[in-house]
Amino acid sequence: MKSDKIPPVRDVFSSKIGVLAAAAGSAVGLGNIWKFPYITGVYGGAAFLFVYLGFIALIGLPIMLSEFMIGRKSRSNVFGAFKNLAPKSGWKYVGLLGVAAATMILSFYGVVAGWSIDYIVKSVTNSFASKSPEELASMFTQFKESPLLPVFYQLLFMLMTMAIVIIGVKDGIEKYAKILMPILLLIIIVLDIRAVTLEGAKEGLYFLFHPDFSKLSSDGVLSALGHAFFSLSLGMGTLITYGSYIGDQNNLAKTALQVTVADTFIAILAGVAIFPAVFAFGIEPSSGPGLVFITLPNVFQQMPGGVFFSVLFFILLTVAALTSSISILEVVVAYFREELNIKRNLATILATVLISIVGIFCSLSMGLFKEQTLFGLNLFDLVDWISANMLLPLGGLFISLFIGWFWGRKRIEEELAKGSKLSRGLITAFIFVVKFVAPGAIAIVFLNGLGLI
């Protein structure tokens, strides 16, 4: 008997462009605009980029396709997906990992997104003018340690996310993804044009695209593998949830390839926007996490028209965060709706409130509660560490094992035949990767994150 917890009519994306915009929006986020440039700088530029691209193609794309297949075949939330496809087994708990990962990630993700909103305001009011790098660093530290402003902007960002998700899949997520993604692309292209026309920009492009593998350490290789996973939103249930809204007329392999290319393209464009400007003004490219909130404001204030481009950049950062946050929130909302039988409006409000409460404590852990640590980490860093080093790799590992070893070739071929057929050779290669290559690589990331290798 069919469970009355599952809606009789399930919302789906209305068009192929809607699928692409929503799924690409999920993948394109703070990882592309904030994290990718600074870790590329830390690990030597082009050499890191080339290794990262290899991992995206070899590991990221097959896992993304696996998540899409699980979602579409099950037509359910991430927990229900495994419960439906592998009834009376322990696989359903893999879905709970996804719900937990989404909750944790959005809790600290909303904090960082709130910082970007504050920096839009600071850019508009020209607050960076005449400040030294040390003063900019102090400004950032004072802001994130404040008990009020970061929480206010975090809650504002969460309200923006909730307002889109509460409307639904077609009228909310899909509609706004089709609006926000072109805006994001337009802004980043304008920033790229400004960056490459700066005097001295050539050195930044050389750094980004001319590989020197002697500068690439084993840490850099593992970081490239880990970031390829984080950047594509793998292992947190978003792509399984979005896959459940994709119609049978869509070619999942083609969609996964398009999303992967779009995500990588945006990350490279972010590098093009940042490194030429950094080199043009003699800034050290390996500035670390402070690159966006400390180093770049210093660059913008020295640049002709810097106020305008500073405003554009932090709008870009906020938009990128928003396209991802709506997909992460939808993971929890879909779980509440279909497993707890809660209507969308209430499910969205409850999920937003719960995640925001955790987020408030994450924000306060950098100021008011910074003395309260566990394993030497404040709550913000602890939640980040658990999700990035444990939940995401474990989620990806189990997804790979589920498709490669539990599902079997016949069901893989059936699902990939919808929309159009994939050659037997490509299917064989895909199965080999998800059976052997991806689990091994993900296990290495997991063990490295735990400090065991």
Buried (B, 14 or more C-beta within 10 A) or exposed (E): EEEEEBEEEEBBBBEBEBBBBBBBBBBBBBBBBBBBBBBBBBBBBBBBBBBBBBBBBBBBBBBBBBBBBBBBBBBBBBBBBBBBBBEEEEBBEBBBBBBBBBBBBBBBBBBBBBBBBBBBEBBEEEBBEEBEBEEBBEBBBEBBBBEEBBBBBBBBBBEBBBBBBBBBBBEBBBBBBBEBBEEBBEBBEBBBEBBBEBEEBEBBBBBBBEBEEEEBBEEBBBBBBBBBBBBBBBBBBBBBBBBBBBBEEBBBBBBBBBBBBBBBBBBBBBBBBBBBBBBBBEBEBBBEEBBBBBBBBBBBBBBEEBBBBBBBBBBBBBBBBBBBBBBBBBBBBBBBBBBEEBEBEBBBBBBBEBBBEBBBBBBBBBBBBEEEEEEEBBBBBBBBBBBBBBBBBBBBBBBBBBBBEBBEEEBBBEBBBBBEEBEEEEBEBBBEBBBEBBBEBBBBBBBBBEEEE
